[in-house]
Amino acid sequence: MEEKVLAMESQAEALNQLTTDDLEGKFSLLESSSVDDDLASLKKELSGSALKGNLPPGRTTVSGTNAASPYQDTAIERELDELRSKVKDL
């Protein structure tokens, strides 16, 4: 009977050790993590991607004006120019 009790106690202790949170292990994982390095690389990537003064992709400047043109279609550009000239005449 005593052997059964000792076996059950040792089994319970082993299960307890396996199921408890290992705080030291978690802290060591956090310390070894390169979160700060990842953050620094992301900041560097973001700061270099958008240069100040550059237009976003897909926009060009129209010759003769400094306005940005979101359209590449010449028919649309002509129609817009006609509308602009009509507005100026008013």
PAFIDREN-100684 format. One record per residue (C-alpha): x, y, z; residue in one letter; residue number from 1. Coordinates in nm, 4 decimals, always signed. Each point is the difference from the previous one (the first is absolute). Example, Ala and Ser with C-alpha at 12.3 -4.5 7.8 and 13.67 -1.06 7.14 Angstrom:
2
X=+1.2300 | Y=-0.4500 | Z=+0.7800 | res=A | n=1;
X=+0.1370 | Y=+0.3440 | Z=-0.0660 | res=S | n=2;
REM end
This chain:
90
X=+0.0000 | Y=+0.0000 | Z=+0.0000 | res=M | n=1;
X=+0.2816 | Y=+0.2402 | Z=+0.0852 | res=E | n=2;
X=+0.1616 | Y=-0.0711 | Z=-0.3373 | res=E | n=3;
X=-0.3238 | Y=+0.0923 | Z=-0.1754 | res=K | n=4;
X=-0.0179 | Y=+0.3299 | Z=+0.1889 | res=V | n=5;
X=+0.3644 | Y=+0.0808 | Z=-0.0798 | res=L | n=6;
X=-0.0532 | Y=-0.0864 | Z=-0.3673 | res=A | n=7;
X=-0.3103 | Y=+0.2192 | Z=-0.0171 | res=M | n=8;
X=+0.1806 | Y=+0.2876 | Z=+0.1748 | res=E | n=9;
X=+0.2968 | Y=-0.0213 | Z=-0.2357 | res=S | n=10;
X=-0.2327 | Y=-0.0169 | Z=-0.2993 | res=Q | n=11;
X=-0.1922 | Y=+0.3048 | Z=+0.1257 | res=A | n=12;
X=+0.3261 | Y=+0.1884 | Z=+0.0573 | res=E | n=13;
X=+0.1221 | Y=-0.0855 | Z=-0.3502 | res=A | n=14;
X=-0.3279 | Y=+0.1154 | Z=-0.1537 | res=L | n=15;
X=+0.0145 | Y=+0.3182 | Z=+0.2050 | res=N | n=16;
X=+0.3499 | Y=+0.0742 | Z=-0.1270 | res=Q | n=17;
X=-0.1074 | Y=-0.0590 | Z=-0.3595 | res=L | n=18;
X=-0.3131 | Y=+0.2143 | Z=+0.0162 | res=T | n=19;
X=+0.1240 | Y=+0.3045 | Z=+0.1949 | res=T | n=20;
X=+0.1105 | Y=+0.3109 | Z=-0.1836 | res=D | n=21;
X=+0.3730 | Y=+0.0325 | Z=-0.0269 | res=D | n=22;
X=+0.0404 | Y=+0.3731 | Z=+0.0585 | res=L | n=23;
X=+0.3772 | Y=-0.0116 | Z=-0.0215 | res=E | n=24;
X=-0.0234 | Y=-0.1703 | Z=-0.3366 | res=G | n=25;
X=-0.2462 | Y=+0.2585 | Z=-0.1262 | res=K | n=26;
X=+0.2187 | Y=+0.2878 | Z=+0.1153 | res=F | n=27;
X=+0.3050 | Y=-0.1529 | Z=-0.1633 | res=S | n=28;
X=-0.1955 | Y=-0.0286 | Z=-0.3257 | res=L | n=29;
X=-0.0993 | Y=+0.3647 | Z=+0.0262 | res=L | n=30;
X=+0.3569 | Y=+0.1051 | Z=+0.0685 | res=E | n=31;
X=+0.1347 | Y=-0.1996 | Z=-0.2915 | res=S | n=32;
X=-0.2665 | Y=+0.1379 | Z=-0.2338 | res=S | n=33;
X=+0.1139 | Y=+0.2574 | Z=-0.2506 | res=S | n=34;
X=-0.3091 | Y=+0.2194 | Z=+0.0282 | res=V | n=35;
X=+0.2075 | Y=+0.3166 | Z=+0.0271 | res=D | n=36;
X=+0.2021 | Y=-0.1005 | Z=-0.3056 | res=D | n=37;
X=-0.3187 | Y=-0.0726 | Z=-0.1940 | res=D | n=38;
X=-0.1460 | Y=+0.3372 | Z=+0.0986 | res=L | n=39;
X=+0.3150 | Y=+0.1827 | Z=-0.1061 | res=A | n=40;
X=+0.0069 | Y=-0.1749 | Z=-0.3372 | res=S | n=41;
X=-0.3688 | Y=+0.0790 | Z=-0.0605 | res=L | n=42;
X=+0.0564 | Y=+0.3669 | Z=+0.0842 | res=K | n=43;
X=+0.2988 | Y=+0.0099 | Z=-0.2344 | res=K | n=44;
X=-0.2032 | Y=-0.1653 | Z=-0.2757 | res=E | n=45;
X=-0.2870 | Y=+0.2461 | Z=+0.0401 | res=L | n=46;
X=+0.2206 | Y=+0.3072 | Z=+0.0115 | res=S | n=47;
X=+0.1830 | Y=-0.0940 | Z=-0.3201 | res=G | n=48;
X=-0.3047 | Y=-0.1005 | Z=-0.2024 | res=S | n=49;
X=-0.1774 | Y=+0.3336 | Z=-0.0224 | res=A | n=50;
X=+0.2359 | Y=+0.2750 | Z=-0.1060 | res=L | n=51;
X=-0.1307 | Y=+0.3500 | Z=+0.0570 | res=K | n=52;
X=-0.0929 | Y=+0.1949 | Z=-0.3103 | res=G | n=53;
X=-0.0579 | Y=-0.3016 | Z=-0.2223 | res=N | n=54;
X=-0.3384 | Y=-0.0738 | Z=-0.1464 | res=L | n=55;
X=-0.1681 | Y=-0.3304 | Z=+0.0758 | res=P | n=56;
X=+0.0297 | Y=-0.2636 | Z=-0.2730 | res=P | n=57;
X=-0.2259 | Y=+0.0547 | Z=-0.2995 | res=G | n=58;
X=+0.0002 | Y=+0.3803 | Z=+0.0067 | res=R | n=59;
X=+0.1994 | Y=+0.2181 | Z=-0.2334 | res=T | n=60;
X=+0.0261 | Y=+0.3716 | Z=-0.0604 | res=T | n=61;
X=-0.1629 | Y=+0.1478 | Z=-0.3084 | res=V | n=62;
X=+0.2417 | Y=+0.1827 | Z=-0.2278 | res=S | n=63;
X=-0.0449 | Y=+0.3752 | Z=+0.0259 | res=G | n=64;
X=-0.1659 | Y=-0.0155 | Z=+0.3420 | res=T | n=65;
X=+0.1089 | Y=-0.1010 | Z=+0.3447 | res=N | n=66;
X=-0.3248 | Y=-0.1826 | Z=+0.0790 | res=A | n=67;
X=+0.0058 | Y=-0.3734 | Z=+0.0478 | res=A | n=68;
X=-0.2070 | Y=-0.1999 | Z=-0.2442 | res=S | n=69;
X=-0.1548 | Y=-0.3235 | Z=+0.1253 | res=P | n=70;
X=-0.1116 | Y=-0.0969 | Z=-0.3529 | res=Y | n=71;
X=+0.2159 | Y=-0.1369 | Z=-0.2782 | res=Q | n=72;
X=-0.2767 | Y=+0.0051 | Z=-0.2620 | res=D | n=73;
X=+0.0482 | Y=+0.2883 | Z=-0.2454 | res=T | n=74;
X=-0.3723 | Y=+0.0246 | Z=-0.0806 | res=A | n=75;
X=-0.0796 | Y=+0.0556 | Z=+0.3647 | res=I | n=76;
X=+0.2820 | Y=+0.2525 | Z=+0.0262 | res=E | n=77;
X=-0.1374 | Y=+0.1964 | Z=-0.2981 | res=R | n=78;
X=-0.3486 | Y=+0.0004 | Z=+0.1487 | res=E | n=79;
X=+0.1350 | Y=+0.1204 | Z=+0.3323 | res=L | n=80;
X=+0.1983 | Y=+0.2750 | Z=-0.1726 | res=D | n=81;
X=-0.3142 | Y=+0.1131 | Z=-0.1835 | res=E | n=82;
X=-0.1948 | Y=+0.0101 | Z=+0.3256 | res=L | n=83;
X=+0.2796 | Y=+0.1943 | Z=+0.1693 | res=R | n=84;
X=+0.0049 | Y=+0.2564 | Z=-0.2792 | res=S | n=85;
X=-0.3800 | Y=+0.0397 | Z=+0.0198 | res=K | n=86;
X=+0.0241 | Y=+0.0584 | Z=+0.3743 | res=V | n=87;
X=+0.2707 | Y=+0.2625 | Z=-0.0517 | res=K | n=88;
X=-0.2192 | Y=+0.1799 | Z=-0.2534 | res=D | n=89;
X=-0.2824 | Y=+0.0353 | Z=+0.2523 | res=L | n=90;
REM end
